[in-house]
Amino acid sequence: MKATLLTSLALLLSFASPAFAAAGAQTHSGILVWAFIGFFGLIVVAQLVPAALILAGVVRSFAQGHQQLN
């Protein structure tokens, strides 16, 4: 049983090879990849601007409310 298991494991490992592995990393990004990244960058910036304005309004109203209490 142990010999069969070791033989099976040896056969399985002998067939494992990097036959389909890439030789090197592919670093060439086309214009569509950069357009995709840029589009989502614009989405993030477009959501940060209103969030910053709302945060500034909340801080301003909190400061004015704090001044009225004093």
mmCIF file of the N, C-alpha and C atoms, coordinates in Angstrom:
data_MODEL
# 
_entry.id   MODEL 
# 
loop_
_atom_site.group_PDB 
_atom_site.id 
_atom_site.type_symbol 
_atom_site.label_atom_id 
_atom_site.label_alt_id 
_atom_site.label_comp_id 
_atom_site.label_asym_id 
_atom_site.label_entity_id 
_atom_site.label_seq_id 
_atom_site.pdbx_PDB_ins_code 
_atom_site.Cartn_x 
_atom_site.Cartn_y 
_atom_site.Cartn_z 
_atom_site.occupancy 
_atom_site.B_iso_or_equiv 
_atom_site.pdbx_formal_charge 
_atom_site.auth_seq_id 
_atom_site.auth_comp_id 
_atom_site.auth_asym_id 
_atom_site.auth_atom_id 
_atom_site.pdbx_PDB_model_num 
ATOM 1   N N  . MET A 1 1  ? 0.831   -1.190 0.000   1.00 0.00 ? 1  MET A N  1 
ATOM 2   C CA . MET A 1 1  ? 0.000   0.000  0.000   1.00 0.00 ? 1  MET A CA 1 
ATOM 3   C C  . MET A 1 1  ? 0.873   1.250  0.000   1.00 0.00 ? 1  MET A C  1 
ATOM 4   N N  . LYS A 1 2  ? 1.906   1.236  0.845   1.00 0.00 ? 2  LYS A N  1 
ATOM 5   C CA . LYS A 1 2  ? 2.786   2.382  0.941   1.00 0.00 ? 2  LYS A CA 1 
ATOM 6   C C  . LYS A 1 2  ? 3.596   2.539  -0.343  1.00 0.00 ? 2  LYS A C  1 
ATOM 7   N N  . ALA A 1 3  ? 4.009   1.436  -0.916  1.00 0.00 ? 3  ALA A N  1 
ATOM 8   C CA . ALA A 1 3  ? 4.780   1.481  -2.160  1.00 0.00 ? 3  ALA A CA 1 
ATOM 9   C C  . ALA A 1 3  ? 3.906   1.998  -3.307  1.00 0.00 ? 3  ALA A C  1 
ATOM 10  N N  . THR A 1 4  ? 2.654   1.595  -3.324  1.00 0.00 ? 4  THR A N  1 
ATOM 11  C CA . THR A 1 4  ? 1.736   2.066  -4.368  1.00 0.00 ? 4  THR A CA 1 
ATOM 12  C C  . THR A 1 4  ? 1.501   3.561  -4.239  1.00 0.00 ? 4  THR A C  1 
ATOM 13  N N  . LEU A 1 5  ? 1.350   4.034  -3.029  1.00 0.00 ? 5  LEU A N  1 
ATOM 14  C CA . LEU A 1 5  ? 1.151   5.458  -2.786  1.00 0.00 ? 5  LEU A CA 1 
ATOM 15  C C  . LEU A 1 5  ? 2.370   6.263  -3.209  1.00 0.00 ? 5  LEU A C  1 
ATOM 16  N N  . LEU A 1 6  ? 3.554   5.781  -2.866  1.00 0.00 ? 6  LEU A N  1 
ATOM 17  C CA . LEU A 1 6  ? 4.771   6.481  -3.257  1.00 0.00 ? 6  LEU A CA 1 
ATOM 18  C C  . LEU A 1 6  ? 4.970   6.457  -4.770  1.00 0.00 ? 6  LEU A C  1 
ATOM 19  N N  . THR A 1 7  ? 4.643   5.350  -5.399  1.00 0.00 ? 7  THR A N  1 
ATOM 20  C CA . THR A 1 7  ? 4.760   5.255  -6.851  1.00 0.00 ? 7  THR A CA 1 
ATOM 21  C C  . THR A 1 7  ? 3.776   6.203  -7.529  1.00 0.00 ? 7  THR A C  1 
ATOM 22  N N  . SER A 1 8  ? 2.569   6.241  -7.031  1.00 0.00 ? 8  SER A N  1 
ATOM 23  C CA . SER A 1 8  ? 1.564   7.144  -7.595  1.00 0.00 ? 8  SER A CA 1 
ATOM 24  C C  . SER A 1 8  ? 1.988   8.602  -7.430  1.00 0.00 ? 8  SER A C  1 
ATOM 25  N N  . LEU A 1 9  ? 2.505   8.925  -6.267  1.00 0.00 ? 9  LEU A N  1 
ATOM 26  C CA . LEU A 1 9  ? 2.970   10.285 -6.016  1.00 0.00 ? 9  LEU A CA 1 
ATOM 27  C C  . LEU A 1 9  ? 4.143   10.637 -6.920  1.00 0.00 ? 9  LEU A C  1 
ATOM 28  N N  . ALA A 1 10 ? 5.053   9.718  -7.126  1.00 0.00 ? 10 ALA A N  1 
ATOM 29  C CA . ALA A 1 10 ? 6.206   9.954  -8.002  1.00 0.00 ? 10 ALA A CA 1 
ATOM 30  C C  . ALA A 1 10 ? 5.746   10.164 -9.445  1.00 0.00 ? 10 ALA A C  1 
ATOM 31  N N  . LEU A 1 11 ? 4.790   9.370  -9.905  1.00 0.00 ? 11 LEU A N  1 
ATOM 32  C CA . LEU A 1 11 ? 4.271   9.543  -11.261 1.00 0.00 ? 11 LEU A CA 1 
ATOM 33  C C  . LEU A 1 11 ? 3.545   10.871 -11.416 1.00 0.00 ? 11 LEU A C  1 
ATOM 34  N N  . LEU A 1 12 ? 2.780   11.241 -10.430 1.00 0.00 ? 12 LEU A N  1 
ATOM 35  C CA . LEU A 1 12 ? 2.050   12.502 -10.479 1.00 0.00 ? 12 LEU A CA 1 
ATOM 36  C C  . LEU A 1 12 ? 3.006   13.685 -10.523 1.00 0.00 ? 12 LEU A C  1 
ATOM 37  N N  . LEU A 1 13 ? 4.052   13.638 -9.713  1.00 0.00 ? 13 LEU A N  1 
ATOM 38  C CA . LEU A 1 13 ? 5.009   14.730 -9.696  1.00 0.00 ? 13 LEU A CA 1 
ATOM 39  C C  . LEU A 1 13 ? 5.882   14.768 -10.940 1.00 0.00 ? 13 LEU A C  1 
ATOM 40  N N  . SER A 1 14 ? 6.089   13.635 -11.556 1.00 0.00 ? 14 SER A N  1 
ATOM 41  C CA . SER A 1 14 ? 6.916   13.622 -12.767 1.00 0.00 ? 14 SER A CA 1 
ATOM 42  C C  . SER A 1 14 ? 6.196   14.273 -13.939 1.00 0.00 ? 14 SER A C  1 
ATOM 43  N N  . PHE A 1 15 ? 4.874   14.259 -13.939 1.00 0.00 ? 15 PHE A N  1 
ATOM 44  C CA . PHE A 1 15 ? 4.118   14.887 -15.019 1.00 0.00 ? 15 PHE A CA 1 
ATOM 45  C C  . PHE A 1 15 ? 3.927   16.383 -14.799 1.00 0.00 ? 15 PHE A C  1 
ATOM 46  N N  . ALA A 1 16 ? 4.144   16.838 -13.596 1.00 0.00 ? 16 ALA A N  1 
ATOM 47  C CA . ALA A 1 16 ? 3.988   18.255 -13.319 1.00 0.00 ? 16 ALA A CA 1 
ATOM 48  C C  . ALA A 1 16 ? 5.177   19.018 -13.871 1.00 0.00 ? 16 ALA A C  1 
ATOM 49  N N  . SER A 1 17 ? 4.923   19.860 -14.834 1.00 0.00 ? 17 SER A N  1 
ATOM 50  C CA . SER A 1 17 ? 6.000   20.645 -15.429 1.00 0.00 ? 17 SER A CA 1 
ATOM 51  C C  . SER A 1 17 ? 5.451   22.022 -15.803 1.00 0.00 ? 17 SER A C  1 
ATOM 52  N N  . PRO A 1 18 ? 6.322   22.978 -15.906 1.00 0.00 ? 18 PRO A N  1 
ATOM 53  C CA . PRO A 1 18 ? 5.861   24.327 -16.268 1.00 0.00 ? 18 PRO A CA 1 
ATOM 54  C C  . PRO A 1 18 ? 5.680   24.478 -17.782 1.00 0.00 ? 18 PRO A C  1 
ATOM 55  N N  . ALA A 1 19 ? 4.927   23.590 -18.384 1.00 0.00 ? 19 ALA A N  1 
ATOM 56  C CA . ALA A 1 19 ? 4.787   23.589 -19.839 1.00 0.00 ? 19 ALA A CA 1 
ATOM 57  C C  . ALA A 1 19 ? 4.060   24.835 -20.332 1.00 0.00 ? 19 ALA A C  1 
ATOM 58  N N  . PHE A 1 20 ? 3.067   25.300 -19.585 1.00 0.00 ? 20 PHE A N  1 
ATOM 59  C CA . PHE A 1 20 ? 2.267   26.424 -20.031 1.00 0.00 ? 20 PHE A CA 1 
ATOM 60  C C  . PHE A 1 20 ? 2.614   27.714 -19.283 1.00 0.00 ? 20 PHE A C  1 
ATOM 61  N N  . ALA A 1 21 ? 3.674   27.696 -18.511 1.00 0.00 ? 21 ALA A N  1 
ATOM 62  C CA . ALA A 1 21 ? 4.061   28.895 -17.776 1.00 0.00 ? 21 ALA A CA 1 
ATOM 63  C C  . ALA A 1 21 ? 4.718   29.883 -18.729 1.00 0.00 ? 21 ALA A C  1 
ATOM 64  N N  . ALA A 1 22 ? 4.478   31.158 -18.458 1.00 0.00 ? 22 ALA A N  1 
ATOM 65  C CA . ALA A 1 22 ? 5.060   32.202 -19.296 1.00 0.00 ? 22 ALA A CA 1 
ATOM 66  C C  . ALA A 1 22 ? 6.546   32.342 -18.978 1.00 0.00 ? 22 ALA A C  1 
ATOM 67  N N  . ALA A 1 23 ? 7.327   32.665 -19.982 1.00 0.00 ? 23 ALA A N  1 
ATOM 68  C CA . ALA A 1 23 ? 8.757   32.807 -19.795 1.00 0.00 ? 23 ALA A CA 1 
ATOM 69  C C  . ALA A 1 23 ? 9.080   34.068 -18.998 1.00 0.00 ? 23 ALA A C  1 
ATOM 70  N N  . GLY A 1 24 ? 8.306   35.117 -19.175 1.00 0.00 ? 24 GLY A N  1 
ATOM 71  C CA . GLY A 1 24 ? 8.559   36.364 -18.460 1.00 0.00 ? 24 GLY A CA 1 
ATOM 72  C C  . GLY A 1 24 ? 7.267   37.125 -18.286 1.00 0.00 ? 24 GLY A C  1 
ATOM 73  N N  . ALA A 1 25 ? 7.315   38.123 -17.454 1.00 0.00 ? 25 ALA A N  1 
ATOM 74  C CA . ALA A 1 25 ? 6.121   38.928 -17.218 1.00 0.00 ? 25 ALA A CA 1 
ATOM 75  C C  . ALA A 1 25 ? 5.857   39.812 -18.425 1.00 0.00 ? 25 ALA A C  1 
ATOM 76  N N  . GLN A 1 26 ? 4.608   39.931 -18.777 1.00 0.00 ? 26 GLN A N  1 
ATOM 77  C CA . GLN A 1 26 ? 4.232   40.769 -19.899 1.00 0.00 ? 26 GLN A CA 1 
ATOM 78  C C  . GLN A 1 26 ? 3.929   42.165 -19.369 1.00 0.00 ? 26 GLN A C  1 
ATOM 79  N N  . THR A 1 27 ? 4.709   43.139 -19.779 1.00 0.00 ? 27 THR A N  1 
ATOM 80  C CA . THR A 1 27 ? 4.576   44.480 -19.228 1.00 0.00 ? 27 THR A CA 1 
ATOM 81  C C  . THR A 1 27 ? 4.021   45.478 -20.223 1.00 0.00 ? 27 THR A C  1 
ATOM 82  N N  . HIS A 1 28 ? 3.611   45.045 -21.391 1.00 0.00 ? 28 HIS A N  1 
ATOM 83  C CA . HIS A 1 28 ? 3.111   45.962 -22.404 1.00 0.00 ? 28 HIS A CA 1 
ATOM 84  C C  . HIS A 1 28 ? 1.607   46.121 -22.251 1.00 0.00 ? 28 HIS A C  1 
ATOM 85  N N  . SER A 1 29 ? 1.203   47.303 -21.822 1.00 0.00 ? 29 SER A N  1 
ATOM 86  C CA . SER A 1 29 ? -0.217  47.589 -21.678 1.00 0.00 ? 29 SER A CA 1 
ATOM 87  C C  . SER A 1 29 ? -0.643  48.455 -22.852 1.00 0.00 ? 29 SER A C  1 
ATOM 88  N N  . GLY A 1 30 ? -1.716  48.089 -23.464 1.00 0.00 ? 30 GLY A N  1 
ATOM 89  C CA . GLY A 1 30 ? -2.213  48.837 -24.610 1.00 0.00 ? 30 GLY A CA 1 
ATOM 90  C C  . GLY A 1 30 ? -2.971  50.081 -24.177 1.00 0.00 ? 30 GLY A C  1 
ATOM 91  N N  . ILE A 1 31 ? -3.416  50.832 -25.167 1.00 0.00 ? 31 ILE A N  1 
ATOM 92  C CA . ILE A 1 31 ? -4.131  52.082 -24.908 1.00 0.00 ? 31 ILE A CA 1 
ATOM 93  C C  . ILE A 1 31 ? -5.478  51.810 -24.239 1.00 0.00 ? 31 ILE A C  1 
ATOM 94  N N  . LEU A 1 32 ? -6.084  50.671 -24.526 1.00 0.00 ? 32 LEU A N  1 
ATOM 95  C CA . LEU A 1 32 ? -7.375  50.362 -23.906 1.00 0.00 ? 32 LEU A CA 1 
ATOM 96  C C  . LEU A 1 32 ? -7.233  50.112 -22.408 1.00 0.00 ? 32 LEU A C  1 
ATOM 97  N N  . VAL A 1 33 ? -6.129  49.517 -22.001 1.00 0.00 ? 33 VAL A N  1 
ATOM 98  C CA . VAL A 1 33 ? -5.890  49.294 -20.569 1.00 0.00 ? 33 VAL A CA 1 
ATOM 99  C C  . VAL A 1 33 ? -5.744  50.625 -19.859 1.00 0.00 ? 33 VAL A C  1 
ATOM 100 N N  . TRP A 1 34 ? -4.975  51.540 -20.460 1.00 0.00 ? 34 TRP A N  1 
ATOM 101 C CA . TRP A 1 34 ? -4.791  52.856 -19.838 1.00 0.00 ? 34 TRP A CA 1 
ATOM 102 C C  . TRP A 1 34 ? -6.082  53.659 -19.849 1.00 0.00 ? 34 TRP A C  1 
ATOM 103 N N  . ALA A 1 35 ? -6.889  53.528 -20.888 1.00 0.00 ? 35 ALA A N  1 
ATOM 104 C CA . ALA A 1 35 ? -8.185  54.213 -20.925 1.00 0.00 ? 35 ALA A CA 1 
ATOM 105 C C  . ALA A 1 35 ? -9.109  53.660 -19.837 1.00 0.00 ? 35 ALA A C  1 
ATOM 106 N N  . PHE A 1 36 ? -9.079  52.364 -19.628 1.00 0.00 ? 36 PHE A N  1 
ATOM 107 C CA . PHE A 1 36 ? -9.889  51.719 -18.595 1.00 0.00 ? 36 PHE A CA 1 
ATOM 108 C C  . PHE A 1 36 ? -9.486  52.220 -17.211 1.00 0.00 ? 36 PHE A C  1 
ATOM 109 N N  . ILE A 1 37 ? -8.180  52.273 -16.953 1.00 0.00 ? 37 ILE A N  1 
ATOM 110 C CA . ILE A 1 37 ? -7.686  52.754 -15.663 1.00 0.00 ? 37 ILE A CA 1 
ATOM 111 C C  . ILE A 1 37 ? -8.027  54.233 -15.486 1.00 0.00 ? 37 ILE A C  1 
ATOM 112 N N  . GLY A 1 38 ? -7.861  55.014 -16.540 1.00 0.00 ? 38 GLY A N  1 
ATOM 113 C CA . GLY A 1 38 ? -8.177  56.436 -16.473 1.00 0.00 ? 38 GLY A CA 1 
ATOM 114 C C  . GLY A 1 38 ? -9.652  56.692 -16.236 1.00 0.00 ? 38 GLY A C  1 
ATOM 115 N N  . PHE A 1 39 ? -10.504 55.910 -16.852 1.00 0.00 ? 39 PHE A N  1 
ATOM 116 C CA . PHE A 1 39 ? -11.946 56.068 -16.664 1.00 0.00 ? 39 PHE A CA 1 
ATOM 117 C C  . PHE A 1 39 ? -12.332 55.829 -15.213 1.00 0.00 ? 39 PHE A C  1 
ATOM 118 N N  . PHE A 1 40 ? -11.797 54.797 -14.618 1.00 0.00 ? 40 PHE A N  1 
ATOM 119 C CA . PHE A 1 40 ? -12.129 54.533 -13.229 1.00 0.00 ? 40 PHE A CA 1 
ATOM 120 C C  . PHE A 1 40 ? -11.451 55.514 -12.290 1.00 0.00 ? 40 PHE A C  1 
ATOM 121 N N  . GLY A 1 41 ? -10.321 56.067 -12.709 1.00 0.00 ? 41 GLY A N  1 
ATOM 122 C CA . GLY A 1 41 ? -9.718  57.158 -11.939 1.00 0.00 ? 41 GLY A CA 1 
ATOM 123 C C  . GLY A 1 41 ? -10.618 58.375 -11.924 1.00 0.00 ? 41 GLY A C  1 
ATOM 124 N N  . LEU A 1 42 ? -11.232 58.670 -13.058 1.00 0.00 ? 42 LEU A N  1 
ATOM 125 C CA . LEU A 1 42 ? -12.174 59.790 -13.116 1.00 0.00 ? 42 LEU A CA 1 
ATOM 126 C C  . LEU A 1 42 ? -13.394 59.539 -12.249 1.00 0.00 ? 42 LEU A C  1 
ATOM 127 N N  . ILE A 1 43 ? -13.854 58.319 -12.203 1.00 0.00 ? 43 ILE A N  1 
ATOM 128 C CA . ILE A 1 43 ? -15.001 57.992 -11.344 1.00 0.00 ? 43 ILE A CA 1 
ATOM 129 C C  . ILE A 1 43 ? -14.648 58.227 -9.880  1.00 0.00 ? 43 ILE A C  1 
ATOM 130 N N  . VAL A 1 44 ? -13.465 57.813 -9.469  1.00 0.00 ? 44 VAL A N  1 
ATOM 131 C CA . VAL A 1 44 ? -13.036 57.994 -8.076  1.00 0.00 ? 44 VAL A CA 1 
ATOM 132 C C  . VAL A 1 44 ? -12.927 59.476 -7.750  1.00 0.00 ? 44 VAL A C  1 
ATOM 133 N N  . VAL A 1 45 ? -12.321 60.258 -8.631  1.00 0.00 ? 45 VAL A N  1 
ATOM 134 C CA . VAL A 1 45 ? -12.178 61.696 -8.388  1.00 0.00 ? 45 VAL A CA 1 
ATOM 135 C C  . VAL A 1 45 ? -13.542 62.365 -8.363  1.00 0.00 ? 45 VAL A C  1 
ATOM 136 N N  . ALA A 1 46 ? -14.430 61.957 -9.257  1.00 0.00 ? 46 ALA A N  1 
ATOM 137 C CA . ALA A 1 46 ? -15.764 62.544 -9.304  1.00 0.00 ? 46 ALA A CA 1 
ATOM 138 C C  . ALA A 1 46 ? -16.549 62.254 -8.026  1.00 0.00 ? 46 ALA A C  1 
ATOM 139 N N  . GLN A 1 47 ? -16.245 61.189 -7.337  1.00 0.00 ? 47 GLN A N  1 
ATOM 140 C CA . GLN A 1 47 ? -16.918 60.889 -6.082  1.00 0.00 ? 47 GLN A CA 1 
ATOM 141 C C  . GLN A 1 47 ? -16.222 61.539 -4.888  1.00 0.00 ? 47 GLN A C  1 
ATOM 142 N N  . LEU A 1 48 ? -14.938 61.842 -5.018  1.00 0.00 ? 48 LEU A N  1 
ATOM 143 C CA . LEU A 1 48 ? -14.216 62.479 -3.914  1.00 0.00 ? 48 LEU A CA 1 
ATOM 144 C C  . LEU A 1 48 ? -14.561 63.957 -3.780  1.00 0.00 ? 48 LEU A C  1 
ATOM 145 N N  . VAL A 1 49 ? -14.825 64.646 -4.882  1.00 0.00 ? 49 VAL A N  1 
ATOM 146 C CA . VAL A 1 49 ? -15.116 66.082 -4.827  1.00 0.00 ? 49 VAL A CA 1 
ATOM 147 C C  . VAL A 1 49 ? -16.388 66.361 -4.025  1.00 0.00 ? 49 VAL A C  1 
ATOM 148 N N  . PRO A 1 50 ? -17.534 65.743 -4.317  1.00 0.00 ? 50 PRO A N  1 
ATOM 149 C CA . PRO A 1 50 ? -18.721 66.002 -3.491  1.00 0.00 ? 50 PRO A CA 1 
ATOM 150 C C  . PRO A 1 50 ? -18.547 65.548 -2.037  1.00 0.00 ? 50 PRO A C  1 
ATOM 151 N N  . ALA A 1 51 ? -17.807 64.466 -1.837  1.00 0.00 ? 51 ALA A N  1 
ATOM 152 C CA . ALA A 1 51 ? -17.587 63.999 -0.468  1.00 0.00 ? 51 ALA A CA 1 
ATOM 153 C C  . ALA A 1 51 ? -16.784 65.023 0.315   1.00 0.00 ? 51 ALA A C  1 
ATOM 154 N N  . ALA A 1 52 ? -15.786 65.638 -0.317  1.00 0.00 ? 52 ALA A N  1 
ATOM 155 C CA . ALA A 1 52 ? -14.992 66.663 0.363   1.00 0.00 ? 52 ALA A CA 1 
ATOM 156 C C  . ALA A 1 52 ? -15.836 67.899 0.649   1.00 0.00 ? 52 ALA A C  1 
ATOM 157 N N  . LEU A 1 53 ? -16.721 68.275 -0.264  1.00 0.00 ? 53 LEU A N  1 
ATOM 158 C CA . LEU A 1 53 ? -17.590 69.431 -0.038  1.00 0.00 ? 53 LEU A CA 1 
ATOM 159 C C  . LEU A 1 53 ? -18.568 69.176 1.102   1.00 0.00 ? 53 LEU A C  1 
ATOM 160 N N  . ILE A 1 54 ? -19.120 67.996 1.154   1.00 0.00 ? 54 ILE A N  1 
ATOM 161 C CA . ILE A 1 54 ? -20.046 67.652 2.246   1.00 0.00 ? 54 ILE A CA 1 
ATOM 162 C C  . ILE A 1 54 ? -19.307 67.623 3.577   1.00 0.00 ? 54 ILE A C  1 
ATOM 163 N N  . LEU A 1 55 ? -18.105 67.064 3.584   1.00 0.00 ? 55 LEU A N  1 
ATOM 164 C CA . LEU A 1 55 ? -17.314 67.034 4.811   1.00 0.00 ? 55 LEU A CA 1 
ATOM 165 C C  . LEU A 1 55 ? -16.990 68.441 5.283   1.00 0.00 ? 55 LEU A C  1 
ATOM 166 N N  . ALA A 1 56 ? -16.632 69.330 4.358   1.00 0.00 ? 56 ALA A N  1 
ATOM 167 C CA . ALA A 1 56 ? -16.355 70.716 4.729   1.00 0.00 ? 56 ALA A CA 1 
ATOM 168 C C  . ALA A 1 56 ? -17.592 71.389 5.289   1.00 0.00 ? 56 ALA A C  1 
ATOM 169 N N  . GLY A 1 57 ? -18.761 71.110 4.713   1.00 0.00 ? 57 GLY A N  1 
ATOM 170 C CA . GLY A 1 57 ? -20.012 71.678 5.222   1.00 0.00 ? 57 GLY A CA 1 
ATOM 171 C C  . GLY A 1 57 ? -20.347 71.170 6.608   1.00 0.00 ? 57 GLY A C  1 
ATOM 172 N N  . VAL A 1 58 ? -20.113 69.914 6.859   1.00 0.00 ? 58 VAL A N  1 
ATOM 173 C CA . VAL A 1 58 ? -20.387 69.335 8.180   1.00 0.00 ? 58 VAL A CA 1 
ATOM 174 C C  . VAL A 1 58 ? -19.463 69.942 9.223   1.00 0.00 ? 58 VAL A C  1 
ATOM 175 N N  . VAL A 1 59 ? -18.188 70.087 8.875   1.00 0.00 ? 59 VAL A N  1 
ATOM 176 C CA . VAL A 1 59 ? -17.231 70.678 9.813   1.00 0.00 ? 59 VAL A CA 1 
ATOM 177 C C  . VAL A 1 59 ? -17.588 72.127 10.077  1.00 0.00 ? 59 VAL A C  1 
ATOM 178 N N  . ARG A 1 60 ? -17.968 72.862 9.026   1.00 0.00 ? 60 ARG A N  1 
ATOM 179 C CA . ARG A 1 60 ? -18.349 74.263 9.187   1.00 0.00 ? 60 ARG A CA 1 
ATOM 180 C C  . ARG A 1 60 ? -19.590 74.410 10.071  1.00 0.00 ? 60 ARG A C  1 
ATOM 181 N N  . SER A 1 61 ? -20.606 73.576 9.840   1.00 0.00 ? 61 SER A N  1 
ATOM 182 C CA . SER A 1 61 ? -21.816 73.662 10.657  1.00 0.00 ? 61 SER A CA 1 
ATOM 183 C C  . SER A 1 61 ? -21.541 73.227 12.093  1.00 0.00 ? 61 SER A C  1 
ATOM 184 N N  . PHE A 1 62 ? -20.663 72.277 12.277  1.00 0.00 ? 62 PHE A N  1 
ATOM 185 C CA . PHE A 1 62 ? -20.305 71.855 13.633  1.00 0.00 ? 62 PHE A CA 1 
ATOM 186 C C  . PHE A 1 62 ? -19.578 72.975 14.356  1.00 0.00 ? 62 PHE A C  1 
ATOM 187 N N  . ALA A 1 63 ? -18.691 73.671 13.648  1.00 0.00 ? 63 ALA A N  1 
ATOM 188 C CA . ALA A 1 63 ? -17.947 74.776 14.266  1.00 0.00 ? 63 ALA A CA 1 
ATOM 189 C C  . ALA A 1 63 ? -18.890 75.931 14.587  1.00 0.00 ? 63 ALA A C  1 
ATOM 190 N N  . GLN A 1 64 ? -19.846 76.220 13.722  1.00 0.00 ? 64 GLN A N  1 
ATOM 191 C CA . GLN A 1 64 ? -20.800 77.303 13.992  1.00 0.00 ? 64 GLN A CA 1 
ATOM 192 C C  . GLN A 1 64 ? -21.729 76.949 15.139  1.00 0.00 ? 64 GLN A C  1 
ATOM 193 N N  . GLY A 1 65 ? -22.132 75.709 15.214  1.00 0.00 ? 65 GLY A N  1 
ATOM 194 C CA . GLY A 1 65 ? -22.967 75.270 16.340  1.00 0.00 ? 65 GLY A CA 1 
ATOM 195 C C  . GLY A 1 65 ? -22.204 75.322 17.641  1.00 0.00 ? 65 GLY A C  1 
ATOM 196 N N  . HIS A 1 66 ? -20.919 75.016 17.602  1.00 0.00 ? 66 HIS A N  1 
ATOM 197 C CA . HIS A 1 66 ? -20.087 75.065 18.796  1.00 0.00 ? 66 HIS A CA 1 
ATOM 198 C C  . HIS A 1 66 ? -19.883 76.511 19.246  1.00 0.00 ? 66 HIS A C  1 
ATOM 199 N N  . GLN A 1 67 ? -19.795 77.461 18.306  1.00 0.00 ? 67 GLN A N  1 
ATOM 200 C CA . GLN A 1 67 ? -19.624 78.877 18.651  1.00 0.00 ? 67 GLN A CA 1 
ATOM 201 C C  . GLN A 1 67 ? -20.896 79.433 19.259  1.00 0.00 ? 67 GLN A C  1 
ATOM 202 N N  . GLN A 1 68 ? -22.075 78.976 18.828  1.00 0.00 ? 68 GLN A N  1 
ATOM 203 C CA . GLN A 1 68 ? -23.338 79.452 19.352  1.00 0.00 ? 68 GLN A CA 1 
ATOM 204 C C  . GLN A 1 68 ? -23.564 78.992 20.786  1.00 0.00 ? 68 GLN A C  1 
ATOM 205 N N  . LEU A 1 69 ? -22.995 77.857 21.155  1.00 0.00 ? 69 LEU A N  1 
ATOM 206 C CA . LEU A 1 69 ? -23.141 77.362 22.524  1.00 0.00 ? 69 LEU A CA 1 
ATOM 207 C C  . LEU A 1 69 ? -22.313 78.172 23.504  1.00 0.00 ? 69 LEU A C  1 
ATOM 208 N N  . ASN A 1 70 ? -21.210 78.750 23.057  1.00 0.00 ? 70 ASN A N  1 
ATOM 209 C CA . ASN A 1 70 ? -20.339 79.514 23.955  1.00 0.00 ? 70 ASN A CA 1 
ATOM 210 C C  . ASN A 1 70 ? -20.850 80.863 24.130  1.00 0.00 ? 70 ASN A C  1 
# 
